[in-house]
Amino acid sequence: MRFPTAIKAYLWYFRYATALVIGSVLSLLAAVYLSAAVGTQHWFQYSSPPANRTMNVSRLREDFLRGDSNEKNHTDVMVRLNGTLGLWWRCIQVLRESDHTFETECESFSLNQQFMPKYKKQDFNAEKDLLRTYLWRCQFLLPLVSLALVLLGGLVGLCACLCRSFTPTLVVGVLHFLAGLCTLGSVCCFRAGVDLLNYYHPPPKGVKGSMGWSLYLALISFPLQMMAAALFLWAAKSHRKNYTRMMAYRVA
């Protein structure tokens, strides 16, 4: 009677360890993808027709890089020069006169610019757009919160391994679940904010806007975090029943 019990106990232990390993790998991949998405500028991109590229590029480039916080000026330049927008960067493509190739020039958002209010008519004297203001703030805060939760979950799991305790697995699963919700919330806030920006300040005729690969990296990290959370939560749930059986067999 003891032999089948031992087989079941150690088979459960193998499944438990496998779930932890797979969950850890998924969590690591999700953190890498989300970090790459936060650090790159291809969340949204504009495609302007060739006619717009014959404008005074030098003047537009100076308007873009002069460092002011006028959202209207930056958006106008991005629309005309195939610009891209990220959580911390905005970029344009400028034609080199030497070899007639396009180069990308970027400007980073300062922390002060991230918290600045948005306006419905792209004018400092216009009415403040509170919805888009808070969407903008959430879209760059939520990924940082998500990465912090994943890091905290990793530290809790590491401490659990050093202490030879499986109880904190539930905490790790909950932290990854909350991290996944933060990642999804960031994508939704960014998408809604861009739609409102294009509504109040529509791009010229012929200019097309589309989501970039950075946003899709964030979308990929969301299901990875959820799968990791599901594995950790399953391991925590099965631990209470099966680990007790294994310990009872060892005592017997």
Residue, then its C-alpha position, 0 to 999 in steps of 0.5 A: m500500500r505504501f509503494p503506490t502512495a510514494i509514487k503518487a507523492y513523488l509524481w506530484y512533487f515532479r509536477y509541482a517542480t515543473a510548474l514552478v520552472i515553467g512559470s518562472v521561465l514565462s515570468l522571465l520572458a514576460a519581463v524581458y518583453l515588457s522591458a523592451a516595450v517600455g524602452t522602445q518608441h514604436w507603440f504608435q507610428y504615422s505613415s505620411p505620403p511622399a509629398n509631405r517629405t518635400m517640405n522644409v525638413s530642417r525647420l520641422r526638425e528644429d521645431f521638434l528638437r527645440g525642447d518645448s512642451n507644446e504637444k501640438n507642434h510635436t504631433d504636427v512634425m511627427v505626422r509629416l515626418n513618419g513619426t513614432l510614439g512610445l511611452w518615453w520617446r517620440c521620434i521622426q525620420v529625417l532625410r540626409e542630404s549626403d546619401h539621401t537616406f532616412e535617419t531617426e531622431c528621437e526626443s525623450f519625455s522628461l518626468n515633468q512632461q509625463f505629468m503635464p496636463k493635456y488639452k483638448k485643442q492642443d493649446f495651453n489656453a484651451e480646456k484641460d482634458l482630464l481623461r487624456t491626462y490621466l490616461w497618459r499618466c497611467q500608460f507609463l506608470l502601470p508598466l513600471v508597477s507591473l515590472a516591480l510586481v514581477l521583481l517582487g514576486g521573484l524575490v519572494g520566490l527566491c526567499a521561499c527556495l532559500c527557506r525551503s518553504f512552498t507556502p509563498t507560492l500563492v503570493v507569487g501567483v497573486l503578484h503575477f496576476l496583478a502584474g498582468l492586469c497592470t500590463l493590460g491596463s497600460v496597453c488599453c490606456f495608451r490605445a484610448g489616449v492615442d484615439l482621443l489625440n487623433y480625435y481632437h487633432p486629426p492627422p492630415k488627409g493621406v496620413k495613416g496611423s497604426m500600432g507598432w511592434s512595441l505595443y505588441l511586445a507588451l500585449i505578448s507579455f500580458p498572457l505570459q504573465m497570466m499563464a505564469a500566475a495560473l501555474f503558480l496558483w495551481a501549484a499553491k493550491s495543490h501544495r496544501k493537499n498533496y504535500t501533506r500526503m507526502m510528509a505523512y508517507r515519510v513519517a510512516 
